[in-house]
Amino acid sequence: MSERTGRASRANAAVLVGLDFGADGYSESMDELRLLAESAGLRPRALIGGKRQRPDTALYAGKGKTEEIAAAVQEHSAVVVVFNHDLSPAQQRNLEKELDCPVLDRTGLILGIFARRARSNEGKLQVELAQLEYASTRLVRGWTHLERQRGGRGFLGGMGETQIEVDRRLIGNRVKVLKDKLVQFKRRRDVQRRARARGEVLSVSLVGYTNAGKSTLFNALTHAGSYAADQLFATLDTTTRRMYLQGTGNLVLSDTVGFIRDLPHGLVAAFRATLEETIQADLLLHVVDAASGVREPQIEAVNQVLAEIGADGIPQILVWNKIDLTGVPPGLDRDEYGKICRVSLSAKTGAGLDFLRDALTEVAASKKSVANSPETMQDDRDTYVT
């Protein structure tokens, strides 16, 4: 290995830490941590695990485990330690002091990935908003330089303003600017959404766990050429395209950001504007990685986020993707009412896509039937008169 390659490897070397508190899915969670670290451009060099009943108040991992982490940092010349947990500002500060290197928690790691992947102006604004709101909680007694005071004479006299207060005020001002800009994006989207509603166009959103294959399916259905890769959070920005169904006409299909277990609440709040495309949809195509051994917890995690943003009442069709890795034949299942509730397909090979088109045709026909019913038309007339 050349000296330059060695320096590059050490520059991104990371020690990953995940503690088992007795919850299900610990092993899968650690695998996910490794993928998250790689998605952030880090090179995992050591994985530190262990069991605890509860987090340590000061160091989260406890004194002995922290010493083990410090030894791994020295051995692998790591430049960062990543915890698969959310740390309090005090815990993060204490760990950085003990380990003599930066420490990231799960939220900070995901924020870093989002910052690398955001492409649209709105996406960048949303990420910056989430980062600032996260950083504002880390200011409290975080660094000694923040305790200095800024004083003055005359009306600026008195005890003065501490540096931490200045930083907090600057962050607050920037947060207000970002929220105002995001409101403008939301208004623009509302106008577009009302235009689609007037045209009685079926609105469909792809949702699912990150890396379930949503973007690949989106490209297979619309030929949009959106970026798709075998990595977590490959795409962040909502992409919307028109799709033509034979015998039905056009519908609008949207590809949204992927979800993940324990998705930081701040990220859900920051991306709420983008996720409103999901909230306003007529139908959700819930894309599931059929080859994943933890697909059921992943389905539960997605439904939990949908409930948090108020989209849990929208009809869903489960899309069992990646059947080319499982040997399951393409097909569809119907519920007790005779409606298509699940489609098995491979977005990569195209097997089963016709079954999904049949499902979309069925939903579109049902929407038109309801829209043209005498009761709906009377309600529209009453609304107009009012």
Secondary structure as UniProt FT lines:
FT   HELIX           3..11
FT   STRAND          13..17
FT   TURN            24..25
FT   HELIX           26..39
FT   TURN            40..41
FT   STRAND          43..48
FT   TURN            57..59
FT   HELIX           63..76
FT   STRAND          80..83
FT   HELIX           89..99
FT   STRAND          103..104
FT   HELIX           106..117
FT   HELIX           121..136
FT   TURN            137..138
FT   TURN            140..141
FT   HELIX           144..147
FT   STRAND          149..150
FT   HELIX           154..156
FT   STRAND          161..162
FT   HELIX           163..198
FT   TURN            199..200
FT   STRAND          202..209
FT   TURN            210..211
FT   HELIX           214..222
FT   TURN            232..233
FT   STRAND          239..245
FT   TURN            246..248
FT   STRAND          249..255
FT   TURN            261..262
FT   HELIX           265..270
FT   HELIX           272..279
FT   STRAND          283..289
FT   TURN            290..291
FT   TURN            293..294
FT   HELIX           295..308
FT   TURN            309..310
FT   TURN            312..313
FT   STRAND          316..321
FT   HELIX           323..325
FT   TURN            326..327
FT   STRAND          331..334
FT   TURN            336..337
FT   STRAND          340..344
FT   TURN            347..349
FT   TURN            351..352
FT   HELIX           353..371
FT   HELIX           374..385
//
